Amino acid sequence: MRDLNKNTFTIWYIIPSEKEEVMDGEFHTGEYKSVFTEPIKANISMYPSNSNITEELFGKDSSIDMIASSTKLNFTDNTLIFMSKPTSEYYTTYDYSISEISKSLNVNTYGLKKRV
């Protein structure tokens, strides 16, 4: 399958890279928070999911709002996707998160779940 730039959207995505311990002055609290990379701008093909496509790619029990596919981008399951450039508060302002991943030889297809 080729990437023909059909239904291509400009998105920004971030990947939580590591966990950092939360400190209270000089004392350890035992809590950790995610450290994010800088938002990265990319183009990806996105289309709404329908029952036939969703069943073929991800199975009958998946609840997916959008499907994205790319030959160039490799997302992980904790990648957050934004439809406009994010500024801060990533966990409360993202538009989609990765719910399912279907990889093949040439293209990666992602099932996206909308933030509620």
BELFEN-V148447 format. One line per field, one symbol per residue. psi: psi as a letter, one per 30 degrees, with the letter a starting at -180 (. if undefined). burial: 1 if it has 16 or more other C-alpha atoms within 10 Angstrom, else 0. A space follows every 10 residues. Layout:
psi: ???
burial: ???
This chain:
psi: kljggkhkkk lklljkelkk kkkicgkkff lklkkllkkk klkkkklkkl eeeeeeeflf gkjkelkkkk fekjllfgkk kkflkleahe ffglellkek kjkaefkkkk kkkkk.
burial: 0000000100 1111110000 0000000000 0000000010 0001110010 0001001100 0011111111 1000100011 1100010001 0001111111 1000001111 111000
